[in-house]
């Protein structure tokens, strides 16, 4: 009787609410598509599509009945036999980094070092391949001592990528755009701008509110404004993955728009897509404050299929719990500067930090065949994802727990920073100590 009263109250609240939102409800069911469609016909919703690939257990539905808000629909569906779980689809925003612009008064010198160098088969800028961060984490020592450049597929769930960037083009897989439901993980579809002409004399300028990326003023002016608040983020993250693991393949999975917003349902689709398309590592440079049952289930599915997971710890500068960094089997990554100090913007605390990595003034690829410098845990996480790919060079059957154990061999830099700052050399040495006893780094 009490349950019936609550249902009546909630239905009344729904009728007084605004018209049905475009937001949907994520539903796990054992009824199958036909059974869920029949349930929706009675409840007042429609099935938008499947979220878990060929498993056909997870779907997105939307209210069709006037006044039936997603929260009420999720509540009603939870009482239907055969519905295992129902949760409202969340809107995520790639986390802004409000303090980084005050920290980064001047661009790093390497942003203007465009001397061409050969980097594992592609021509890249010297300022990118030899920036201070790679020395901090002992990347060149690791690559040379163990003769590794990355193996397998690293999936990046983000805003997409510039598929024609000359540094990335040889390692990019086609990917998928979940924001448009079409093959291809390009973020260039989000803009209607031609590539800007070169501008060798332009000064540096910040280009967006989320990553506090610095490019030249000429490029910044083209992608300024809220509509482009996160444009380039995916290309930048992909560039960091490639910097660490230059011979790994990168699978761009576009789940975020250029303004930085994305739906949880698209992120779930991307996770299942990555697993079912043979990804070995998934990088997630985003976070949300409210946990999700289905996000946990999707990442457990990935981990059970031997996929290694890395996620940024967030840019609020707090000891707070964010997801997916706090989810079991996910390596949460905090940001440090090149002096092994926690970045003031970086979240901290062992609940969300497995390891830290440089995340200030990171020089990386940017759309239009150019480069940018970025600040944020978004650029720390792909360093760990790339290191996982290097570990796959040493052991193709590397499990998530083995990778986490190897990566935990880091430099202690203080409490609440997990296992310390990433040391790529010692991570690889922990995996295969007998391969390079003579090359031990005294640091």
C-alpha positions, 0 to 999 in steps of 0.5 A: 500500500505504501509503495502504491501511495509513493507511485501516485505521488511521484506520478503527480509530480511528473504531471506538474513538471515541465514537458518531457526532457530530451534526457533519457533513462539507461535500462538494463533488462533481460526482457530483450528488445521486444520485451522492453518495447512492449514495456515502453508501450505501457509505460510511456517511453520509446527505445532509443537504441542499444548501448552494449553492442551485441550483448543486448542487455542495456538500452537507452529509452526516452519518455514520450508521455507528456510530463513524464520526466526521466527521474519518474520514468526510471522509478516506474521502470524499476518496478517492472519484472525483468528490468534489472536496473534503471538510471537517468542518463547523465550529462557530463562536462569535460572538467574545466581547469579554472586555476591553470591560466593563472599558473601558466603566465608564459608558454613553455619554450618547447611550444615554439621549438618546431625543429623537425625530428623523426619520431618512430616513423613520423616527423614531429616537432623537437619541442614535443618529443623532447619536452621536460615531462618525458625526462621527468618520467624517464621515458627515453630511458625506458623506450631505449633500454627495453626496446619498446614503443607500445603495443596493442590498441589504446582507446581514447573516449573524448571529443574525437581527434584530427584524423589528418594530423601528420604525427598521428595519422599513421597510428589512428584507427577509424574509430566511431562518433557516438554523438552522431552515430556514425563511423569515424572519430573525427572532431573536425566535424564539429567546426566549419572552419578551414585550416588556418594559415601558418603564423610563425610570429604569433604570440601564444594565447589560451584557446579554451576554458576547459583545458587551458590549452595554449596555441598561437593567437591566430589559431586561438581566435578561430576556435574561441567561444563556448561552442568550442570550449573543449575543441582539440581536447581529444587531439591533445590527449591522443598526442600524449598517448602517442608521445608515450607509446608511439607504435601503439594504435589509437582508437578515437571514440568521440563521446563529447561535443566541442563544447565539452558536454557528453552523455553518460549513455554515449560513454557506456557505448564507447566502453563496450565498443572499445572492448568489442573492437579489441582495445587493450587500454582505455583512457578516460580524461573526464570525471563525474561526481555522481557514480553510476551503476552502469558505468561500474558494470561497463568498466567491470566488463572491460576489466574482465576482458583484460582491458587496462583502464586509466582515468583523470582524477579531476581538476577541482584541487580537492580531496574528493571522490570522482568517477571513474577514477574511484572505481575499482580496477581503474587507475586514477591519475593526478597531476604534478609539475616538473618539480614533482609537486602536486599541481594546485588544480589537481584532485588528490587522495588515495581514493581517486589517485593510483599514481600521478604524472606530469600535467602542466605545460604538456606539449602535444598535438592540436588540430590543424597539424599544429601543437598546443600546451595543456594543463590538467589531469586530462594530460596526466592520465594518457601518460599512464595509458601509454605506459600500459601499452609499453608494458604490453610490449613486454607481455602481450597477455598483461592483465589490469592488475599486473599493469597496475602493480607495475605502474605502482613502482613510482617515485614517492612524492608525498601522501594522498598522491597514490603510489607516487609520480609515474616512472616509466622506466621502473614500471617496465623494470618491475615487469621485466627486471632481467632484461635491463639490469645494466641500465638501472637508473640511479634516480 
